[in-house]
Amino acid sequence: MTATNLPVLPEVLLGTQSADQRPLDLATEGTQRYVWHGAFGAMLIEVRDGAAYVNGQRVTSMAELRGPAV
C-alpha cells in the first residue's frame, strides 16, 4: 500500500512498534483526532470545541474568513 491509498480509520495509527514504548491512544474526551497520510507525510488533524487544528495550528474557517453576515 502506498500513502495515497491507505484505509481511513479514525483514531488508529499503526507504525513501527517499539517494545519499550506503548503506542499513544488518539482518543481523548472532547477531542477528535485523525492521522492523515498524504504525499508530504503524516499530519495530525484535531477537532476541539468545534475548531479544527492541523499539527497543532488552528485552521481558520470559511465563516471566519468571510466575516460577519450583513
HELIX and SHEET records of a PDB file:
HELIX    1   1 ALA A    3  ASN A    5  5                                   3    
HELIX    2   2 MET A   62  ARG A   66  1                                   5    
SHEET    1   A 4 THR A  31  GLY A  38  0                                        
SHEET    2   A 4 GLY A  41  ARG A  48 -1                                        
SHEET    3   A 4 ALA A  51  VAL A  54 -1                                        
SHEET    4   A 4 GLN A  57  ARG A  58 -1                                        
END                                                                             
